[in-house]
């Protein structure tokens, strides 16, 4: 495979509990966005699907949903449900690896916060409180979109594609 075709695929979750969202501070040792506040999430790997039964003769469905559920359990020790698509973006990491990020909104489903190695702090914040944190660029806009998706309130979206949200309940 040509190197220019290699990308990381990352899924993140804006997790809502009541009217607050979970944000996490990335370790200062991280290659990308070290020390900034973001959402739990992580990279897709072959083990996220290769041992699962296929949904068709050739395809696995909802793998990103399972990825973000796994990452939330590993990074912060909690379970999520009612996963909805927010948006996607692409950036090139400082180590020159192109990265596709798919952001989801989700509801808190249980568990107590237990930080993994990549996360050094966490906070449950509402939209006003989130502004006081050094968030990853664009993350506040994702919080607003996630809030509206979870509240099912009409809104003007900067990205009109975000109105087509795939709903998935893990339970």
mmCIF file of the C-alpha atoms, coordinates in Angstrom:
data_MODEL
# 
_entry.id   MODEL 
# 
loop_
_atom_site.group_PDB 
_atom_site.id 
_atom_site.type_symbol 
_atom_site.label_atom_id 
_atom_site.label_alt_id 
_atom_site.label_comp_id 
_atom_site.label_asym_id 
_atom_site.label_entity_id 
_atom_site.label_seq_id 
_atom_site.pdbx_PDB_ins_code 
_atom_site.Cartn_x 
_atom_site.Cartn_y 
_atom_site.Cartn_z 
_atom_site.occupancy 
_atom_site.B_iso_or_equiv 
_atom_site.pdbx_formal_charge 
_atom_site.auth_seq_id 
_atom_site.auth_comp_id 
_atom_site.auth_asym_id 
_atom_site.auth_atom_id 
_atom_site.pdbx_PDB_model_num 
ATOM 1   C CA . UNK A 1 1   ? 0.000   0.000   0.000  1.00 0.00 ? 1   UNK A CA 1 
ATOM 2   C CA . UNK A 1 2   ? 1.277   3.449   -0.862 1.00 0.00 ? 2   UNK A CA 1 
ATOM 3   C CA . UNK A 1 3   ? 2.234   5.545   2.157  1.00 0.00 ? 3   UNK A CA 1 
ATOM 4   C CA . UNK A 1 4   ? 0.002   8.438   1.042  1.00 0.00 ? 4   UNK A CA 1 
ATOM 5   C CA . UNK A 1 5   ? -3.000  6.108   1.444  1.00 0.00 ? 5   UNK A CA 1 
ATOM 6   C CA . UNK A 1 6   ? -2.264  5.389   5.115  1.00 0.00 ? 6   UNK A CA 1 
ATOM 7   C CA . UNK A 1 7   ? -4.355  7.287   7.660  1.00 0.00 ? 7   UNK A CA 1 
ATOM 8   C CA . UNK A 1 8   ? -5.303  6.958   11.284 1.00 0.00 ? 8   UNK A CA 1 
ATOM 9   C CA . UNK A 1 9   ? -9.043  6.735   11.830 1.00 0.00 ? 9   UNK A CA 1 
ATOM 10  C CA . UNK A 1 10  ? -10.122 8.142   15.194 1.00 0.00 ? 10  UNK A CA 1 
ATOM 11  C CA . UNK A 1 11  ? -13.545 8.241   16.863 1.00 0.00 ? 11  UNK A CA 1 
ATOM 12  C CA . UNK A 1 12  ? -14.349 10.584  19.761 1.00 0.00 ? 12  UNK A CA 1 
ATOM 13  C CA . UNK A 1 13  ? -17.441 11.063  21.930 1.00 0.00 ? 13  UNK A CA 1 
ATOM 14  C CA . UNK A 1 14  ? -19.020 14.156  23.457 1.00 0.00 ? 14  UNK A CA 1 
ATOM 15  C CA . UNK A 1 15  ? -20.625 12.358  26.395 1.00 0.00 ? 15  UNK A CA 1 
ATOM 16  C CA . UNK A 1 16  ? -23.601 14.051  28.020 1.00 0.00 ? 16  UNK A CA 1 
ATOM 17  C CA . UNK A 1 17  ? -24.824 13.433  31.582 1.00 0.00 ? 17  UNK A CA 1 
ATOM 18  C CA . UNK A 1 18  ? -27.724 15.695  32.492 1.00 0.00 ? 18  UNK A CA 1 
ATOM 19  C CA . UNK A 1 19  ? -26.816 19.074  31.032 1.00 0.00 ? 19  UNK A CA 1 
ATOM 20  C CA . UNK A 1 20  ? -23.041 18.535  31.302 1.00 0.00 ? 20  UNK A CA 1 
ATOM 21  C CA . UNK A 1 21  ? -20.418 17.055  29.014 1.00 0.00 ? 21  UNK A CA 1 
ATOM 22  C CA . UNK A 1 22  ? -17.315 15.086  29.877 1.00 0.00 ? 22  UNK A CA 1 
ATOM 23  C CA . UNK A 1 23  ? -14.106 16.708  28.676 1.00 0.00 ? 23  UNK A CA 1 
ATOM 24  C CA . UNK A 1 24  ? -10.684 15.209  29.259 1.00 0.00 ? 24  UNK A CA 1 
ATOM 25  C CA . UNK A 1 25  ? -7.199  16.669  29.292 1.00 0.00 ? 25  UNK A CA 1 
ATOM 26  C CA . UNK A 1 26  ? -4.751  14.885  27.042 1.00 0.00 ? 26  UNK A CA 1 
ATOM 27  C CA . UNK A 1 27  ? -1.357  13.899  28.412 1.00 0.00 ? 27  UNK A CA 1 
ATOM 28  C CA . UNK A 1 28  ? 1.479   16.277  27.638 1.00 0.00 ? 28  UNK A CA 1 
ATOM 29  C CA . UNK A 1 29  ? 3.292   13.243  26.173 1.00 0.00 ? 29  UNK A CA 1 
ATOM 30  C CA . UNK A 1 30  ? 0.733   12.870  23.345 1.00 0.00 ? 30  UNK A CA 1 
ATOM 31  C CA . UNK A 1 31  ? 2.003   13.519  19.815 1.00 0.00 ? 31  UNK A CA 1 
ATOM 32  C CA . UNK A 1 32  ? -1.057  15.500  18.743 1.00 0.00 ? 32  UNK A CA 1 
ATOM 33  C CA . UNK A 1 33  ? -2.762  18.199  20.812 1.00 0.00 ? 33  UNK A CA 1 
ATOM 34  C CA . UNK A 1 34  ? -0.771  17.454  23.953 1.00 0.00 ? 34  UNK A CA 1 
ATOM 35  C CA . UNK A 1 35  ? -2.145  19.007  27.153 1.00 0.00 ? 35  UNK A CA 1 
ATOM 36  C CA . UNK A 1 36  ? -5.349  20.258  25.520 1.00 0.00 ? 36  UNK A CA 1 
ATOM 37  C CA . UNK A 1 37  ? -8.897  19.405  26.577 1.00 0.00 ? 37  UNK A CA 1 
ATOM 38  C CA . UNK A 1 38  ? -10.963 17.223  24.268 1.00 0.00 ? 38  UNK A CA 1 
ATOM 39  C CA . UNK A 1 39  ? -13.259 14.196  24.230 1.00 0.00 ? 39  UNK A CA 1 
ATOM 40  C CA . UNK A 1 40  ? -12.414 10.586  25.026 1.00 0.00 ? 40  UNK A CA 1 
ATOM 41  C CA . UNK A 1 41  ? -11.641 8.595   21.912 1.00 0.00 ? 41  UNK A CA 1 
ATOM 42  C CA . UNK A 1 42  ? -8.969  6.812   19.993 1.00 0.00 ? 42  UNK A CA 1 
ATOM 43  C CA . UNK A 1 43  ? -7.714  5.019   16.923 1.00 0.00 ? 43  UNK A CA 1 
ATOM 44  C CA . UNK A 1 44  ? -9.382  2.231   14.986 1.00 0.00 ? 44  UNK A CA 1 
ATOM 45  C CA . UNK A 1 45  ? -7.369  -0.955  14.762 1.00 0.00 ? 45  UNK A CA 1 
ATOM 46  C CA . UNK A 1 46  ? -7.898  -4.290  13.071 1.00 0.00 ? 46  UNK A CA 1 
ATOM 47  C CA . UNK A 1 47  ? -8.955  -5.960  16.346 1.00 0.00 ? 47  UNK A CA 1 
ATOM 48  C CA . UNK A 1 48  ? -11.946 -3.598  16.549 1.00 0.00 ? 48  UNK A CA 1 
ATOM 49  C CA . UNK A 1 49  ? -13.659 -5.693  13.872 1.00 0.00 ? 49  UNK A CA 1 
ATOM 50  C CA . UNK A 1 50  ? -11.663 -8.627  12.515 1.00 0.00 ? 50  UNK A CA 1 
ATOM 51  C CA . UNK A 1 51  ? -12.943 -11.099 15.162 1.00 0.00 ? 51  UNK A CA 1 
ATOM 52  C CA . UNK A 1 52  ? -16.563 -9.894  14.984 1.00 0.00 ? 52  UNK A CA 1 
ATOM 53  C CA . UNK A 1 53  ? -19.132 -11.541 12.743 1.00 0.00 ? 53  UNK A CA 1 
ATOM 54  C CA . UNK A 1 54  ? -19.747 -9.653  9.507  1.00 0.00 ? 54  UNK A CA 1 
ATOM 55  C CA . UNK A 1 55  ? -23.150 -8.070  8.897  1.00 0.00 ? 55  UNK A CA 1 
ATOM 56  C CA . UNK A 1 56  ? -23.014 -8.978  5.204  1.00 0.00 ? 56  UNK A CA 1 
ATOM 57  C CA . UNK A 1 57  ? -20.758 -11.360 3.325  1.00 0.00 ? 57  UNK A CA 1 
ATOM 58  C CA . UNK A 1 58  ? -18.032 -8.670  3.206  1.00 0.00 ? 58  UNK A CA 1 
ATOM 59  C CA . UNK A 1 59  ? -18.867 -5.869  5.668  1.00 0.00 ? 59  UNK A CA 1 
ATOM 60  C CA . UNK A 1 60  ? -18.866 -5.007  9.339  1.00 0.00 ? 60  UNK A CA 1 
ATOM 61  C CA . UNK A 1 61  ? -21.430 -2.406  10.415 1.00 0.00 ? 61  UNK A CA 1 
ATOM 62  C CA . UNK A 1 62  ? -21.295 0.130   13.299 1.00 0.00 ? 62  UNK A CA 1 
ATOM 63  C CA . UNK A 1 63  ? -17.597 -0.450  13.913 1.00 0.00 ? 63  UNK A CA 1 
ATOM 64  C CA . UNK A 1 64  ? -16.969 3.203   14.775 1.00 0.00 ? 64  UNK A CA 1 
ATOM 65  C CA . UNK A 1 65  ? -19.740 3.020   17.375 1.00 0.00 ? 65  UNK A CA 1 
ATOM 66  C CA . UNK A 1 66  ? -18.029 0.022   18.958 1.00 0.00 ? 66  UNK A CA 1 
ATOM 67  C CA . UNK A 1 67  ? -14.661 1.795   18.694 1.00 0.00 ? 67  UNK A CA 1 
ATOM 68  C CA . UNK A 1 68  ? -15.865 4.852   20.589 1.00 0.00 ? 68  UNK A CA 1 
ATOM 69  C CA . UNK A 1 69  ? -17.542 2.645   23.232 1.00 0.00 ? 69  UNK A CA 1 
ATOM 70  C CA . UNK A 1 70  ? -14.274 0.714   23.682 1.00 0.00 ? 70  UNK A CA 1 
ATOM 71  C CA . UNK A 1 71  ? -12.199 3.881   23.907 1.00 0.00 ? 71  UNK A CA 1 
ATOM 72  C CA . UNK A 1 72  ? -14.525 5.459   26.489 1.00 0.00 ? 72  UNK A CA 1 
ATOM 73  C CA . UNK A 1 73  ? -14.262 2.318   28.610 1.00 0.00 ? 73  UNK A CA 1 
ATOM 74  C CA . UNK A 1 74  ? -10.448 2.194   28.266 1.00 0.00 ? 74  UNK A CA 1 
ATOM 75  C CA . UNK A 1 75  ? -9.667  5.895   28.609 1.00 0.00 ? 75  UNK A CA 1 
ATOM 76  C CA . UNK A 1 76  ? -12.135 6.944   31.300 1.00 0.00 ? 76  UNK A CA 1 
ATOM 77  C CA . UNK A 1 77  ? -13.840 3.780   32.563 1.00 0.00 ? 77  UNK A CA 1 
ATOM 78  C CA . UNK A 1 78  ? -17.399 4.617   31.553 1.00 0.00 ? 78  UNK A CA 1 
ATOM 79  C CA . UNK A 1 79  ? -20.071 3.155   29.305 1.00 0.00 ? 79  UNK A CA 1 
ATOM 80  C CA . UNK A 1 80  ? -22.004 5.157   26.710 1.00 0.00 ? 80  UNK A CA 1 
ATOM 81  C CA . UNK A 1 81  ? -25.180 4.645   24.679 1.00 0.00 ? 81  UNK A CA 1 
ATOM 82  C CA . UNK A 1 82  ? -27.389 6.453   22.154 1.00 0.00 ? 82  UNK A CA 1 
ATOM 83  C CA . UNK A 1 83  ? -24.515 7.357   19.864 1.00 0.00 ? 83  UNK A CA 1 
ATOM 84  C CA . UNK A 1 84  ? -25.207 10.063  17.260 1.00 0.00 ? 84  UNK A CA 1 
ATOM 85  C CA . UNK A 1 85  ? -22.954 11.417  14.549 1.00 0.00 ? 85  UNK A CA 1 
ATOM 86  C CA . UNK A 1 86  ? -21.759 15.023  14.982 1.00 0.00 ? 86  UNK A CA 1 
ATOM 87  C CA . UNK A 1 87  ? -19.125 15.670  12.306 1.00 0.00 ? 87  UNK A CA 1 
ATOM 88  C CA . UNK A 1 88  ? -15.831 14.567  10.823 1.00 0.00 ? 88  UNK A CA 1 
ATOM 89  C CA . UNK A 1 89  ? -12.559 16.284  10.102 1.00 0.00 ? 89  UNK A CA 1 
ATOM 90  C CA . UNK A 1 90  ? -9.102  15.538  8.784  1.00 0.00 ? 90  UNK A CA 1 
ATOM 91  C CA . UNK A 1 91  ? -5.776  16.913  9.967  1.00 0.00 ? 91  UNK A CA 1 
ATOM 92  C CA . UNK A 1 92  ? -2.108  16.043  9.684  1.00 0.00 ? 92  UNK A CA 1 
ATOM 93  C CA . UNK A 1 93  ? -0.441  15.230  12.984 1.00 0.00 ? 93  UNK A CA 1 
ATOM 94  C CA . UNK A 1 94  ? 2.974   16.693  13.913 1.00 0.00 ? 94  UNK A CA 1 
ATOM 95  C CA . UNK A 1 95  ? 4.503   13.305  12.965 1.00 0.00 ? 95  UNK A CA 1 
ATOM 96  C CA . UNK A 1 96  ? 2.968   13.767  9.457  1.00 0.00 ? 96  UNK A CA 1 
ATOM 97  C CA . UNK A 1 97  ? 0.343   11.032  9.808  1.00 0.00 ? 97  UNK A CA 1 
ATOM 98  C CA . UNK A 1 98  ? -2.948  12.084  8.186  1.00 0.00 ? 98  UNK A CA 1 
ATOM 99  C CA . UNK A 1 99  ? -5.789  11.512  10.643 1.00 0.00 ? 99  UNK A CA 1 
ATOM 100 C CA . UNK A 1 100 ? -9.537  11.261  10.070 1.00 0.00 ? 100 UNK A CA 1 
ATOM 101 C CA . UNK A 1 101 ? -11.571 12.107  13.177 1.00 0.00 ? 101 UNK A CA 1 
ATOM 102 C CA . UNK A 1 102 ? -15.248 11.166  13.437 1.00 0.00 ? 102 UNK A CA 1 
ATOM 103 C CA . UNK A 1 103 ? -16.996 12.876  16.342 1.00 0.00 ? 103 UNK A CA 1 
ATOM 104 C CA . UNK A 1 104 ? -20.075 11.486  18.025 1.00 0.00 ? 104 UNK A CA 1 
ATOM 105 C CA . UNK A 1 105 ? -22.467 12.624  20.739 1.00 0.00 ? 105 UNK A CA 1 
ATOM 106 C CA . UNK A 1 106 ? -23.437 9.996   23.308 1.00 0.00 ? 106 UNK A CA 1 
ATOM 107 C CA . UNK A 1 107 ? -25.286 9.617   26.578 1.00 0.00 ? 107 UNK A CA 1 
ATOM 108 C CA . UNK A 1 108 ? -23.519 8.557   29.766 1.00 0.00 ? 108 UNK A CA 1 
ATOM 109 C CA . UNK A 1 109 ? -24.658 5.008   30.594 1.00 0.00 ? 109 UNK A CA 1 
ATOM 110 C CA . UNK A 1 110 ? -22.687 4.180   33.725 1.00 0.00 ? 110 UNK A CA 1 
ATOM 111 C CA . UNK A 1 111 ? -19.369 3.643   35.414 1.00 0.00 ? 111 UNK A CA 1 
ATOM 112 C CA . UNK A 1 112 ? -17.063 5.780   37.473 1.00 0.00 ? 112 UNK A CA 1 
ATOM 113 C CA . UNK A 1 113 ? -14.267 7.827   35.976 1.00 0.00 ? 113 UNK A CA 1 
ATOM 114 C CA . UNK A 1 114 ? -10.954 5.952   35.969 1.00 0.00 ? 114 UNK A CA 1 
ATOM 115 C CA . UNK A 1 115 ? -8.331  7.736   33.915 1.00 0.00 ? 115 UNK A CA 1 
ATOM 116 C CA . UNK A 1 116 ? -6.133  5.750   31.537 1.00 0.00 ? 116 UNK A CA 1 
ATOM 117 C CA . UNK A 1 117 ? -2.527  6.570   30.595 1.00 0.00 ? 117 UNK A CA 1 
ATOM 118 C CA . UNK A 1 118 ? -3.372  9.098   27.882 1.00 0.00 ? 118 UNK A CA 1 
ATOM 119 C CA . UNK A 1 119 ? -5.665  11.281  30.025 1.00 0.00 ? 119 UNK A CA 1 
ATOM 120 C CA . UNK A 1 120 ? -4.424  13.414  32.950 1.00 0.00 ? 120 UNK A CA 1 
ATOM 121 C CA . UNK A 1 121 ? -7.639  15.138  34.097 1.00 0.00 ? 121 UNK A CA 1 
ATOM 122 C CA . UNK A 1 122 ? -11.359 15.343  33.444 1.00 0.00 ? 122 UNK A CA 1 
ATOM 123 C CA . UNK A 1 123 ? -14.295 17.661  34.074 1.00 0.00 ? 123 UNK A CA 1 
ATOM 124 C CA . UNK A 1 124 ? -18.065 17.578  33.620 1.00 0.00 ? 124 UNK A CA 1 
ATOM 125 C CA . UNK A 1 125 ? -18.935 20.978  32.133 1.00 0.00 ? 125 UNK A CA 1 
ATOM 126 C CA . UNK A 1 126 ? -21.894 22.795  30.664 1.00 0.00 ? 126 UNK A CA 1 
ATOM 127 C CA . UNK A 1 127 ? -21.477 24.951  27.573 1.00 0.00 ? 127 UNK A CA 1 
ATOM 128 C CA . UNK A 1 128 ? -20.637 28.108  29.548 1.00 0.00 ? 128 UNK A CA 1 
ATOM 129 C CA . UNK A 1 129 ? -18.085 26.325  31.744 1.00 0.00 ? 129 UNK A CA 1 
ATOM 130 C CA . UNK A 1 130 ? -16.406 24.709  28.721 1.00 0.00 ? 130 UNK A CA 1 
ATOM 131 C CA . UNK A 1 131 ? -15.244 28.127  27.518 1.00 0.00 ? 131 UNK A CA 1 
ATOM 132 C CA . UNK A 1 132 ? -12.885 28.360  30.525 1.00 0.00 ? 132 UNK A CA 1 
ATOM 133 C CA . UNK A 1 133 ? -10.810 25.382  29.362 1.00 0.00 ? 133 UNK A CA 1 
ATOM 134 C CA . UNK A 1 134 ? -8.049  25.238  26.773 1.00 0.00 ? 134 UNK A CA 1 
ATOM 135 C CA . UNK A 1 135 ? -10.041 23.150  24.311 1.00 0.00 ? 135 UNK A CA 1 
ATOM 136 C CA . UNK A 1 136 ? -8.794  21.567  21.115 1.00 0.00 ? 136 UNK A CA 1 
ATOM 137 C CA . UNK A 1 137 ? -9.553  23.989  18.292 1.00 0.00 ? 137 UNK A CA 1 
ATOM 138 C CA . UNK A 1 138 ? -13.154 23.556  17.074 1.00 0.00 ? 138 UNK A CA 1 
ATOM 139 C CA . UNK A 1 139 ? -14.186 21.447  20.067 1.00 0.00 ? 139 UNK A CA 1 
ATOM 140 C CA . UNK A 1 140 ? -16.530 24.083  21.490 1.00 0.00 ? 140 UNK A CA 1 
ATOM 141 C CA . UNK A 1 141 ? -18.514 24.042  18.227 1.00 0.00 ? 141 UNK A CA 1 
ATOM 142 C CA . UNK A 1 142 ? -18.772 20.255  18.538 1.00 0.00 ? 142 UNK A CA 1 
ATOM 143 C CA . UNK A 1 143 ? -20.089 20.659  22.094 1.00 0.00 ? 143 UNK A CA 1 
ATOM 144 C CA . UNK A 1 144 ? -22.795 23.006  20.831 1.00 0.00 ? 144 UNK A CA 1 
ATOM 145 C CA . UNK A 1 145 ? -23.758 20.588  18.043 1.00 0.00 ? 145 UNK A CA 1 
ATOM 146 C CA . UNK A 1 146 ? -23.782 17.669  20.496 1.00 0.00 ? 146 UNK A CA 1 
ATOM 147 C CA . UNK A 1 147 ? -25.947 19.641  22.922 1.00 0.00 ? 147 UNK A CA 1 
ATOM 148 C CA . UNK A 1 148 ? -28.520 20.358  20.217 1.00 0.00 ? 148 UNK A CA 1 
ATOM 149 C CA . UNK A 1 149 ? -28.454 16.797  18.921 1.00 0.00 ? 149 UNK A CA 1 
ATOM 150 C CA . UNK A 1 150 ? -28.997 15.417  22.414 1.00 0.00 ? 150 UNK A CA 1 
ATOM 151 C CA . UNK A 1 151 ? -31.690 17.985  23.222 1.00 0.00 ? 151 UNK A CA 1 
ATOM 152 C CA . UNK A 1 152 ? -33.333 17.466  19.798 1.00 0.00 ? 152 UNK A CA 1 
ATOM 153 C CA . UNK A 1 153 ? -33.806 21.203  19.470 1.00 0.00 ? 153 UNK A CA 1 
ATOM 154 C CA . UNK A 1 154 ? -33.960 22.912  16.069 1.00 0.00 ? 154 UNK A CA 1 
ATOM 155 C CA . UNK A 1 155 ? -30.785 24.763  15.235 1.00 0.00 ? 155 UNK A CA 1 
ATOM 156 C CA . UNK A 1 156 ? -28.865 26.429  12.473 1.00 0.00 ? 156 UNK A CA 1 
ATOM 157 C CA . UNK A 1 157 ? -25.904 24.250  11.676 1.00 0.00 ? 157 UNK A CA 1 
ATOM 158 C CA . UNK A 1 158 ? -22.694 25.583  10.239 1.00 0.00 ? 158 UNK A CA 1 
ATOM 159 C CA . UNK A 1 159 ? -22.204 22.221  8.552  1.00 0.00 ? 159 UNK A CA 1 
ATOM 160 C CA . UNK A 1 160 ? -25.536 21.223  7.036  1.00 0.00 ? 160 UNK A CA 1 
ATOM 161 C CA . UNK A 1 161 ? -24.375 17.601  6.761  1.00 0.00 ? 161 UNK A CA 1 
ATOM 162 C CA . UNK A 1 162 ? -24.499 17.346  10.553 1.00 0.00 ? 162 UNK A CA 1 
ATOM 163 C CA . UNK A 1 163 ? -28.313 17.349  10.452 1.00 0.00 ? 163 UNK A CA 1 
ATOM 164 C CA . UNK A 1 164 ? -28.243 13.837  9.006  1.00 0.00 ? 164 UNK A CA 1 
ATOM 165 C CA . UNK A 1 165 ? -27.440 12.025  12.237 1.00 0.00 ? 165 UNK A CA 1 
ATOM 166 C CA . UNK A 1 166 ? -27.223 8.268   12.438 1.00 0.00 ? 166 UNK A CA 1 
ATOM 167 C CA . UNK A 1 167 ? -28.777 7.034   15.689 1.00 0.00 ? 167 UNK A CA 1 
ATOM 168 C CA . UNK A 1 168 ? -27.401 3.960   17.391 1.00 0.00 ? 168 UNK A CA 1 
ATOM 169 C CA . UNK A 1 169 ? -28.339 2.563   20.774 1.00 0.00 ? 169 UNK A CA 1 
ATOM 170 C CA . UNK A 1 170 ? -25.749 0.136   22.095 1.00 0.00 ? 170 UNK A CA 1 
ATOM 171 C CA . UNK A 1 171 ? -28.222 -1.594  24.412 1.00 0.00 ? 171 UNK A CA 1 
# 
